Amino acid sequence: MKKLFRNRTILGASCILLSLVLAFGIAPLLNRTASEQTEIVRMVKDVAKGAAITAEQVETVKVGAYQLPKEVLKSADAIIGQYAAVDLKQGDYLLPAKLSAAPLDAYLNRLNGQKQAMSVTLKSLAAGLSGKLQPGDIVTLIASDYGELRTTSLPPELQFVEVLAVTASNGSDAQTNSNTATNKEEKEKELPSTLTLLVLPKQAQLLADLENKGKLHAALVFRGDSATAKAFIDKQDAYFTAKSAQTEGAAHD
């Protein structure tokens, strides 16, 4: 009986001690963490997608740091002069994904007469890697249901092609993460409908034929640094250079 009483006494004392630790140790720490503040940059005016952000459109304010995204931008210098990648509203705080260092259609300025920008239709969600493709990706284009025999082929002319843009059916840039949509209708609108590709004239001609007579599927080859992406594109260009040399050699023979 004494042993049982002693065990209960120890248990009760332990519970009291634990309560004191929670009350005077952990609870103040949690309260202090919840009350900590940090400076962030916040929009003071609406900015349309694609517009450059000016100093008059942002402000630096102190807000609670608890559960604030780690990526939230805290310096106005990192934002002013950037372009809005989405529609920004008054009161929004800013994440890197909401900004673009270059104009959204800057890829059109890369056209120098040697290559062209051409869009092709994604006839299913799967054909565009389930909406995961992004500008700068290197893809291989596969033709299916092509021609009267409905064949499937992997044209060597389209082995390494750069994606310039992924566009939704309403003409806006498709969101790669549909969680940004607020309802089912908006999610459906954001699904990718076309890919805009950087191609040589001969590739554009082939793509037009494949678009008309079959279906195109894009397989992701590379996503990453621009130097490696360029190496893939150079390899594709080398194919056409070699093919042109062979044609000229056959003509001379």
C-alpha positions as CSV (number, residue, x, y, z in Angstrom):
1,M,0.0,0.0,0.0
2,K,2.8,2.4,0.9
3,K,4.6,1.5,-2.4
4,L,1.4,2.3,-4.4
5,F,1.0,5.6,-2.5
6,R,4.7,6.4,-3.2
7,N,4.3,5.7,-6.9
8,R,1.2,7.9,-7.1
9,T,3.1,10.7,-5.3
10,I,6.0,10.5,-7.7
11,L,3.6,10.5,-10.7
12,G,1.8,13.5,-9.4
13,A,5.0,15.4,-8.7
14,S,6.2,14.5,-12.3
15,C,3.0,15.9,-13.8
16,I,3.3,19.1,-11.7
17,L,6.9,19.5,-12.8
18,L,5.9,18.9,-16.5
19,S,3.2,21.5,-16.2
20,L,5.7,24.0,-14.8
21,V,8.1,23.3,-17.7
22,L,5.3,23.9,-20.2
23,A,4.0,27.0,-18.5
24,F,7.3,28.7,-17.8
25,G,9.6,27.2,-20.5
26,I,8.0,26.1,-23.7
27,A,4.9,28.4,-23.7
28,P,6.9,31.7,-23.5
29,L,9.2,30.4,-26.2
30,L,6.3,29.7,-28.5
31,N,4.7,33.1,-27.7
32,R,8.0,34.8,-28.4
33,T,8.3,33.0,-31.8
34,A,4.8,33.9,-32.7
35,S,5.4,37.6,-31.8
36,E,8.7,37.9,-33.8
37,Q,8.5,40.4,-36.6
38,T,10.4,40.8,-39.8
39,E,10.4,43.3,-42.7
40,I,9.0,42.3,-46.1
41,V,8.1,44.1,-49.3
42,R,4.4,44.5,-50.0
43,M,2.5,45.9,-53.0
44,V,0.7,49.2,-52.4
45,K,-0.8,49.3,-55.9
46,D,-2.2,46.8,-58.4
47,V,0.3,45.8,-61.1
48,A,-0.8,43.9,-64.3
49,K,1.0,40.8,-65.4
50,G,4.0,41.7,-67.6
51,A,4.4,45.3,-66.3
52,A,7.6,46.6,-64.7
53,I,7.4,47.3,-61.0
54,T,8.4,50.7,-59.8
55,A,9.4,52.1,-56.4
56,E,6.0,53.8,-56.0
57,Q,4.2,50.5,-56.2
58,V,5.9,48.8,-53.2
59,E,6.5,49.4,-49.6
60,T,8.6,47.8,-46.8
61,V,6.6,46.9,-43.7
62,K,7.0,44.9,-40.5
63,V,4.8,41.8,-40.2
64,G,4.7,38.7,-38.0
65,A,7.4,36.2,-39.0
66,Y,5.5,33.2,-37.8
67,Q,4.6,30.8,-40.7
68,L,5.8,33.4,-43.2
69,P,7.2,31.7,-46.4
70,K,10.9,31.5,-46.4
71,E,11.1,32.7,-50.0
72,V,9.2,36.0,-49.3
73,L,11.2,38.9,-50.6
74,K,12.5,41.4,-48.0
75,S,14.4,43.9,-50.1
76,A,12.8,46.5,-52.4
77,D,16.0,46.6,-54.4
78,A,15.4,43.0,-55.4
79,I,12.0,43.9,-56.8
80,I,12.1,47.3,-58.4
81,G,12.7,47.0,-62.1
82,Q,11.5,43.3,-62.2
83,Y,8.4,42.3,-64.2
84,A,5.2,40.9,-62.8
85,A,4.9,37.3,-63.8
86,V,1.3,37.3,-62.5
87,D,-1.3,39.9,-61.7
88,L,-0.3,41.5,-58.5
89,K,-2.8,43.1,-56.1
90,Q,-2.5,45.7,-53.4
91,G,-1.4,44.1,-50.2
92,D,0.3,41.1,-51.8
93,Y,3.7,40.1,-50.5
94,L,6.2,39.0,-53.1
95,L,7.8,35.6,-53.9
96,P,10.4,35.0,-56.6
97,A,7.9,33.0,-58.6
98,K,5.7,36.1,-59.0
99,L,8.5,38.0,-60.7
100,S,10.5,37.8,-63.9
101,A,13.9,39.5,-64.5
102,A,13.1,39.8,-68.2
103,P,9.9,40.9,-70.1
104,L,7.6,37.9,-70.4
105,D,7.8,37.9,-74.2
106,A,11.6,38.6,-74.2
107,Y,12.1,35.4,-76.1
108,L,10.7,37.1,-79.2
109,N,13.6,39.4,-79.2
110,R,16.0,36.5,-79.7
111,L,14.6,35.9,-83.3
112,N,17.4,37.0,-85.7
113,G,16.1,35.5,-89.0
114,Q,17.9,32.2,-88.6
115,K,15.3,30.6,-86.3
116,Q,11.6,31.1,-85.8
117,A,9.1,30.9,-83.0
118,M,6.3,28.4,-83.8
119,S,3.4,27.1,-81.7
120,V,2.0,23.6,-81.9
121,T,-1.1,22.2,-80.3
122,L,-1.2,19.9,-77.3
123,K,-4.1,17.7,-78.1
124,S,-4.1,16.1,-74.6
125,L,-2.8,16.8,-71.2
126,A,-0.4,13.9,-71.4
127,A,1.0,15.2,-74.7
128,G,2.5,18.2,-72.8
129,L,4.1,16.2,-69.9
130,S,0.9,16.7,-67.8
131,G,1.4,20.5,-67.7
132,K,4.9,20.4,-66.2
133,L,6.8,21.9,-69.1
134,Q,8.4,25.3,-68.7
135,P,10.1,27.9,-70.8
136,G,13.8,26.9,-71.4
137,D,13.1,23.2,-71.3
138,I,14.7,21.0,-74.0
139,V,12.2,18.5,-75.4
140,T,12.0,15.7,-78.0
141,L,8.9,15.8,-80.1
142,I,7.3,12.5,-81.0
143,A,4.7,12.1,-83.8
144,S,1.8,9.7,-83.4
145,D,-1.2,8.7,-85.5
146,Y,0.7,10.3,-88.4
147,G,-0.6,10.0,-92.0
148,E,-2.8,7.4,-93.5
149,L,-1.0,4.5,-91.8
150,R,-1.2,6.3,-88.4
151,T,2.4,5.6,-87.6
152,T,4.4,6.7,-84.6
153,S,7.9,8.1,-85.1
154,L,10.6,10.1,-83.5
155,P,11.9,12.5,-86.2
156,P,15.6,13.2,-85.9
157,E,14.9,16.8,-86.9
158,L,13.0,17.3,-83.6
159,Q,15.2,15.5,-81.2
160,F,16.3,18.5,-79.2
161,V,14.0,21.6,-79.3
162,E,13.8,24.5,-76.9
163,V,10.5,25.5,-75.4
164,L,9.9,29.2,-75.5
165,A,6.5,29.4,-73.9
166,V,3.6,27.2,-72.6
167,T,0.2,28.8,-73.3
168,A,-3.3,28.1,-72.0
169,S,-6.3,28.0,-74.3
170,N,-7.2,31.6,-73.3
171,G,-3.8,32.9,-74.6
172,S,-2.3,33.5,-71.2
173,D,0.8,31.7,-69.9
174,A,-0.2,28.3,-68.5
175,Q,0.4,27.8,-64.8
176,T,2.7,24.9,-64.1
177,N,1.1,24.4,-60.7
178,S,-2.7,24.3,-60.9
179,N,-3.0,24.8,-57.1
180,T,-2.9,28.5,-57.8
181,A,-6.3,28.3,-59.2
182,T,-9.3,28.9,-56.9
183,N,-11.8,26.7,-58.5
184,K,-12.3,23.9,-61.0
185,E,-13.1,26.2,-63.9
186,E,-10.0,28.3,-63.4
187,K,-7.8,25.2,-63.2
188,E,-9.2,23.9,-66.5
189,K,-8.4,27.3,-68.1
190,E,-4.8,27.1,-66.9
191,L,-4.1,23.7,-68.5
192,P,-1.5,24.1,-71.3
193,S,-3.0,24.2,-74.8
194,T,0.1,25.0,-77.0
195,L,3.8,25.0,-76.9
196,T,5.8,27.7,-78.6
197,L,9.1,26.4,-79.8
198,L,12.4,27.8,-81.2
199,V,13.0,26.1,-84.5
200,L,14.7,26.3,-87.8
201,P,12.6,26.9,-90.9
202,K,12.9,23.2,-91.9
203,Q,11.7,22.2,-88.4
204,A,8.8,24.6,-88.7
205,Q,7.8,23.0,-92.0
206,L,7.9,19.5,-90.5
207,L,6.0,20.6,-87.4
208,A,3.2,22.1,-89.6
209,D,2.9,18.8,-91.4
210,L,2.8,16.8,-88.2
211,E,0.3,19.2,-86.7
212,N,-2.0,18.7,-89.6
213,K,-1.7,15.0,-90.1
214,G,-1.0,13.6,-86.6
215,K,-0.5,14.3,-82.9
216,L,2.6,15.6,-81.2
217,H,3.9,14.5,-77.8
218,A,6.7,16.3,-76.0
219,A,9.2,14.3,-73.9
220,L,11.4,16.3,-71.5
221,V,15.1,15.9,-72.2
222,F,16.7,18.5,-70.1
223,R,15.9,21.3,-67.6
224,G,18.6,23.3,-66.0
225,D,21.5,25.6,-66.8
226,S,21.6,27.5,-70.1
227,A,25.0,26.2,-71.1
228,T,23.9,22.6,-71.1
229,A,20.7,23.5,-72.8
230,K,22.7,25.2,-75.6
231,A,24.8,22.1,-76.0
232,F,21.6,20.1,-76.8
233,I,20.5,22.8,-79.3
234,D,23.9,22.9,-80.9
235,K,23.8,19.1,-81.4
236,Q,20.4,19.4,-83.1
237,D,21.8,22.2,-85.3
238,A,24.7,20.0,-86.2
239,Y,22.3,17.4,-87.6
240,F,21.0,19.9,-90.1
241,T,24.5,21.1,-91.0
242,A,25.6,17.5,-91.7
243,K,22.5,16.8,-93.6
244,S,23.0,19.9,-95.8
245,A,26.6,18.9,-96.5
246,Q,25.5,15.5,-97.6
247,T,22.9,17.0,-99.9
248,E,25.4,19.3,-101.5
249,G,27.9,16.5,-101.8
250,A,25.3,14.3,-103.6
251,A,24.5,17.2,-105.9
252,H,28.1,17.6,-106.9
253,D,28.4,13.9,-107.6
